[in-house]
């Protein structure tokens, strides 16, 4: 896909493409005062939508939407964009920024703080990134509504300085000023993008601002004969690894092939170094790195230790996620990518936390019914269901303490009954002195401390029987029941 994109972009540089382009507009308005903006006449919201439609744009509107609804609309819109399209995205609503990253608050975002903003707002930077699919033909307009009420801790109102991707035009300002520009001078084919921006003195403009090209300008396709030199010149003008790869795909043995390979290698090294430097500048803490690994695990890209240490596994996981999310798979994250990653992982992590809380409650409730009563039977019953539960270590410790005595005190009916059954079984299995003597000899040969081998089953013998039963997973009653006798016959 990337190579086809690069080739299409080169064609656009070399000659004005003959493919019919679409005019696509996405307008997202989360303004709490939309009714007021509707009534602003020539500078109003509805007037701008109507003018875009009359100018030939296919206009999609999303109004007072949740974060998930906005994200879905952006995903669908991104799939429709091609490099030949003319594209405009207008974001209208409350804007905020955290550590230099700009956000559009979703409907019902409320007083989201710096830690919860990712689940309640849309980051602006990825929206600008998707517009770079159509470089030189895309505009991002940000209509910043006044902030009402108090924002959460760490969240600042308004927009911070931001440089859009190459080939993307960025406008931001007050609603009426942005609406006037988008629905007026920007749609005039006689006025260049740069001139339209200059006339809108109250709107901040940055990025691609050509003085000789109108946003609505249509070029006449005149395709010169493509040559190796012309294609290479276009690749140089674009200056990306994908552009030189597209050249090499078409002219693998061309006169400029060696230079193209060298240029591609240099750009890839530079790109990797830039990505690494960008992440390093974030100065991520160990906890922040763990959080990224946790998000990657939630999304199915990482299955190793959550330790905040970034080796090949973590870098591969980051690259895999970046590719799935439509970012260059560098293996190094940017602040905007971290925000997108958090937004994607938040619902999954929330569901996992709720499930853990549910399991923990069930564990504690069962402990209250069993082990909390302080009986060996209660401890054993708890461990049957929760061998790795919250109270498993306590239960095992208490069982060991009770079983270290001659016979664990039996205050529970079930445990008492089990001991009585073991006693009755022993009366049949080892009723003779010879049988008891043989059992003691067998235990001694297996390494258990039996004391005197005299067939009397004194305290030392009972302790040895209990120890053997514990080792073999037999209820440690201290009496030789049928299961214990059978096990002794085959033990080595």
N, C-alpha and C positions, 0 to 999 in steps of 0.2 A: 504493500500500500504506500509506503513512504517513497519508494522509487517511482511509482506511477505519479505520485503527487509532485515529485521533483521534476519529472519530465514535463508534466503539464505546466508547471510554473516557468520552466525554461521556454516553452513555446510561447507563453504569454509575454516574456521579456523580448524574445526575438521578433515576434509579430503579433498583432492584435488578433486573438483567437477568433475563429469563425463559429465556435460552438455557441449556441443560443444560451445567454445567461439569464438567471432569474433575479428578480429584486425581492429580497427576503427581509422582513422586519419582525422582530420580537419585542413586544412592549410589556414590561412587567411593572405593575403599579401596586405598591403596598402602602400608598399614602392614606393616612387616616382622614384626610380632608379632601378626598377625591371629588365630592360634590361641589366644594368651593372652587376647585380648579376647573371643573366642567363649565362653570359660568364665567370664565375669564375671557370669553370672546375669542379674538384673534390669537391670543396667547394661551388658549385653553387646551386641555388634554384631548377632548373630543375633536377639536379643530385640527390638532396635529395628526390624529389618527386618520381623519378624513383626507387631509392633504397627502399623507403617505399613500393612501389607497388610490387617490386620483393620479399620483405620480407613477403608478404601476407596481407598487409594492404589494406582495402578499403578506398581510399583516396578521400576526398571531398575538393575542392579548392574554395576559394572566393577571388577575386582579385579586388583591387581598388574600394571597395564597400562603399556605404553610411552606416550611423549608423543603419538605419532601415534594410538594407539588411544583415548586419552582425548579428544583433539581431535575425532576422528570421532564418539565417543559424544555429546559436547556439541553438535556440529553437528546430529546427528539429533534429539536431545532438544529443541533450540531450535526446530526446525521444527514440533514437535508442540504448542508452547505457544500459547494464545490468551489475550486479556485476561480472559476469564471463568474461566480455570482457577485452581485452587489448586495452587501449585507449591512443592516443597521440593528443594533440592540439598544433599547432605551430602558434604563432601570430608574424607576421613580419611587421614592420612598425615603424612609429614615436611614441615613448613612452613619456608620460609626467606624472607628479604627482602633486596633489593638497592636501595639508595637510596630506601627508602620504598615500594617495590613488592613485593607479597606473591606467593609462588609455592608451588604444590604440586609437590613433586619426583615425577617419574615413576619407574616401576620401572627399576632399573639406571642411575639418574642419576649415582650415584657422587659423586665430589668435583668436581662441576661448578663452575667459577669464574664471576665476574660476566660474562665475555665469552661463555661457552658455555651459560649457564643457559637462555637462550631456546630452545635446541634440545633441552633435556632436561627441561623442566618446563612447567607450565601456569600462566599468570598468573591471579590470582584476580579482578582488577578486571573483565575482560570477562565472566566468569561472572556476576558481580553485575549487569552491564549487561544481559545477556540476560534476567535475572529481572524487569527493569523492564518487560517486556512485560505482566506481570500485576501492576500496582502495587496495594499493599494486600492482596495475596493470595499473596505469595511470600516464602520464607525461604531464606537461605543459612547453613548451619551448617558451621563449620570445626573439625574435631577434630584438634588438633595433637599428633602423637605426639612423644615425646622423640627428640632428634637423637642418632644413634649415629655415632661416628667423627667425622672432621674434614671440615668443608665447605671448598669451594674459596676462593681468595682473593677478597675483596670480598663474600662471601656470609655473611649473619648468620642464625643460627638463630631460629626462631619468627616471629611476626607483628608487623608494625608497625601503628601506628594507621591506620585506614582508614574513611572515611565512605562508606557504600553509596549508590547512587542513590535518589532520592525514591521512596517506596512500597515499598522492599525492607527486610526485617528481617534483621539480621546477628547471629549468635551465634558466639563462638569461645572455646575453652577446652580443658581436658584431655579425653581420650576418654570416660572414664566419666561426667564431668559433662555433656558434650554429648549423649551417648547417653541419659542419664537425662532430660534436658530434652526432646529431640526425640521420644523414645518414651513420654514421660509427660505432663507438664502441657501441652505444646504441643498435644497431641491431645485435650485435655479441652474439649468445647464450652462448658462452664460457666465456663471460666477465660479471661480476656482475654490477649492476647499480652503486654501490659505486666505483668500480674500473674504470668504464667508466668516472664517474665524476672526479675522481682523475687525470686521464690522460688529461682531458680537463682543463688545468691549467688557461686558460683565461676565462673560463665560471664559473659564480657563481652558485653553486648548494646548494639546501636546501630541507628540507622536508624528504621524505622517500628515504633513500640511503643505502639499504641493501648491505652488503659485500658478502653474500652467495647466492644471487638470481639475475639471469639475467632478464632483461626486457622481453626477448624473450623466457625465460625458459618455457618448457611445463612439467607439472607434471603428473605422472601416477596415475590415480584414484584407490585408494585402500581404500575402505570404511569400517572402522571397525563398529562393532555393536554399534548403538547409545544407550546410557544409560542416565538416569537422571543425574548422576554425571558428565558424559562427556559433556553433553549439558550445564550444569551449569558452568563447567570449561570454556567452550567456551564463554558463556555469560560474565563471569568475564574478560576474555581476551579482549573482545570487549569493555566492560565497558560503555554501553549506556543504557538508560531506555528501548529503543526498544528491545535490546537484551534480557533483563530480562523478558520483556513482552512475547517475543517469547518462552522463556523457560516455563513461566507459562501457556501459551496457550497449550503447549504440555504436561506438567507435572503439572497440577493444584494442585495435592495432592502429589507431589514428596517430597523426603526427604529434598530437599533444597528449597522448595517452600516458606517457611517463610523467609528464608534468602534472597531469590530473591525479595520478596515483599519489604523487608526493604531496600535492596540495590537500588531497583528502586525508592522508595520514596526519599531516600537520594540524588540520582543522579538528580531527577526531581527538588528537592529543590535547589540543587547546580546549576543546569542549569538555573533555574529562577533567582537565585541570581546573577549568572555570567552575564546573559543577562541584568539585571537591572544595574549592575555595569558598564557594557560596555557602555550602553546609558548614564549613569551619567557622565562617563569620557569624553563624547563629550561636556559636558557643554553647551547644546543647549540653545540659547537665546529664549525669548518669541516670537520674530518674526520668528525664525527658526521653533519653534513648530507650529506656525500658518501656516507656509508654508507647513509643513507636513500634517496638517489637511486639507489644501486646496487641496493638491495632492490627499489625500485619498477621499475627496469629489468628485473630478473630475473623479476618477476611480470607484465611486459608492459604496465605503465602509464606508462612513461617512456622516451623515446628520444632525449633531448638530452644535452648535455655533463654529465659527472660532475664538477662544479666546486664544489659546496657553496654555490652562489649560488641563492637561491630567487626566481625570477621567476614570471610567470603560468604557464609550462609546468609547473614543479615543483608549484605550488599546485593546478593542474588535475589533475595526476597523483595527488597526495595525496587530493584529493576523490574521484577515480575509484576509487582503492583503498578508501577508507573506505566508499563506497557498496557496493562488492562484498563487503566484509567485515562489513557490517551496522552500521557506525558512522555517525553524522551526517556528511554530506560538507562539513565546514567548510573543508577545505584546510589546516588547522593540526593538528599531531599532539600527542597526549598521551604521557606516559611509558608508559602501559599499551598504547596503540596501537603505539608503537615496538616494544615487546616482541612483540606479535602479528605485526607486519610482519616482524621478524627471524625469528620461528619459521616463518612461511610461506616466506620466501625462502631460508632456510638450506639445504634439500636441493638447490635449483636451483643456488645458488652453489657448493655442494660439487661437484656434477656438472660444472659449468663449470670449476672449478679442476682437477679430475681430467683433463678433456679437454685443458686447456691443458698440463698436465704431460706428458700422453701425446704431444701434438704437439711439445712442446719436445724431448722425448727423441728422437723420430724425426728432428727437424731436426739435433740434435747428432750422432746416429749417422751420418746421411748426410754431414755435414761431415767426420767422421772418415774416411769412405770416399773422399771426393772432395777438397774444398778443402784439408783439413789436410795433404795431400801436397805442397802448395806449387807446383803446376804450373798453367799457364794453362788447360789442358784441365780440370783438376780444378775450378778456379774457375768456368769456364763451365758445367760439368756441374751443379755445385751450384746456380748461379743459374737454370738451366732449371727445376728443381723448386721452389726456394725463392727467388723473386725478391725477396720481402720478409722473408726468414728472418733468424734471429738473427745470421748471419755474412755477410749480403748486402753490407753496406757494406765489409767487409774484402775480400770476393771482388772487388768492383768496383774497389776501390783497387789491389789487386794486379794485376788485369788491365790497368788503365790504365798502371801502372808498367811492366809487361812490354811492352805495346804501344807505349810511347813510344820504345823502342829500334828499330833498323832492322827487325829481325824478332825477335819474342819467342823466347827460348831454348826449344828444343823438347826437353824431357827426358821427355815422355810419348809413348808410341808412337802414340796416336791423333792427338795434335797434330802429331807429325812427319809422319805419313801425310797429314794434311790439307794441310800446307805443301807436301809433295812433289807432291800432286795439283794444287795451285794453280800451282806452278812449271811443271808439264807443260802445264797449260791455257794459261798465259801464252805458252809457246813456240809455241802454235798461234794464239792470239788476236792477239798483238802480236809476231810474229816479224820483221816488217820495221821498219826505222828510221822509215819514214813512219807506220806504225800507232802506234808509240810516241810519235812527235812529236804526232800527233793526240790521243792520250790525255792527254799532258801539257798541251796547249793547252786541252782540255776541263776538266781539273781546275783550271787557272788561271782559266778563265772562271767557274767555280763558286765562286771565292774561296779556293781552297786554296793554301798556300805551296809552290810547285813548284820554286823556285830558277830555274836556267837552263832554258828550254824548248829542249832540244836532242835529245830522243829517246833519251837515254842511260840513263834510270831509275837515277840516282844515289841517295845516301842521302836527299836532300831529296825526291826523287820518291817513294821508297818510303814515307817518312813521310806524304806527302800521300795516297798510295793507302790506307795504313792508316787515316788519319783519315776519309777518305771511306767506307771500308768500315764503320768503327765507327758513323758517322752513319746509314748505311743498314741497319744490322743484318746486315751480311754478315761472315762470319768474317774477322777482321783479320789476314790472312797477310802483307800487303804486296805480294802478287802479283796481277796482273790476270787473274782466272779468268773463266769464261763469265758467272757471275752479276754480277761487277763490270762487265764490258764491256757487258752488256745494260742494267744500271742507268745507266751513263754516257750511253747513247744517249737515254734518256728523261728524265734529270734536268734540272731547271730551277733 
